[in-house]
Amino acid sequence: MSVLFPEIEPYEHGLLDTGDGNLVYWEACGNPAGKPALVLHGGPGSGCSTTARRYFDPSVYRIILVDQRNCGRSLPNAADAATDLSRNTTAHLIEDIEKLRILFGAENWTIFGNSWGSTLALAYTQTHPGHVNGIVIAGVTTTRRSEIDWLYRGLAPLFPEEWHRFGEALPPEIRNMDRVSAYHHLLNDPEEQVRLQAAQDWHEWEAATILLADPAGLPRSWSDPLYLLTRARIIPHYFREGAWLEDGILLKNAPSLAGIPGILIHGRFDMEAPLVTAWELARAWPGVELVVLPKAAHSTANTDIAAAIVAATNRFRDL
């Protein structure tokens, strides 16, 4: 039996014109007169999923999902080499979220973020604390340089064969570059086949940790080469710049979140986002609750994580 709410379709959807050439897809589900809730997906560049609609009680919440810039159904798409990503930064995404809040006439809302979405949720809330009445985060990240380094160097001793392939796939002339910069270079190559192969190689490295936790855990969307290209082009675009955040700033500013209820949900065996970041955030954010799931990893497909998310959003119904 599913721990999630039943499947649901949007009652409304549209494209937010950001005014700088981007159209950001949004959709609204659940109760049109309900408590506003915003879902922020991971990646960056993964796009929102139908599953994410099911974390909130649709009779209580007006559930708003958004495909962040240049991914999912937002336009233009990053899979197109002609798409300029220079106007896709954390600051731009924060502006988009605020425009959506105004569009929906929400004075404040509850925010759910997963993985990269947790970084964005924290960055938005620290910028606009008066418009957030609660935060639920799963797979806590803050996109510090150390977290990026762990993903694209630190994990190497645990997956030596996969790390070797990840490096051997690079042309010899750029193998001395760090992996994020090297793949950023390939993913912006003028030749489509080069970009497609780089996207595949990028995701094969990422799959190592996912498949360790769950042998059947790869998302179905990973079978789509253009989806992989979209996602792979956006991730190093963000990570080589540290998401345009001062290193460690989200933890440094976490005390400012005092008074905003928060629940952090994290798997003990999360290899992509080690528990230490969630623990450090819990120590810095007065009043936040840290839920550590002893048998879970990073994926929200894990039943324990999904159940914890639903339990958290149910607790926030009346905030």
LINPE-V725184 format. One line per field, one symbol per residue. ss: DSSP state (@ for helix, = for strand, . for the rest). A space follows every 10 residues. Layout:
ss->???
This chain:
ss->.......... .======... ..======== ....====== .......... @@@@@..... ======.... ....=..... .........@ @@@@@@@@@@ @@@.....== ====.@@@@@ @@@@@@@.@@ @=======.. ....@@@@@@ @@.@@@@@.@ @@@@@@@@.. .@@@....@@ @@@@@@@... .@@@@@@@@@ @@@@@@@@@@ @@@......@ @@@.@@@@@@ @@@@@@@@@. .@@@....@@ @@.@@@@... .======... ....@@@@@@ @@@@....== ===....... ..@@@@@@@@ @@@@@....
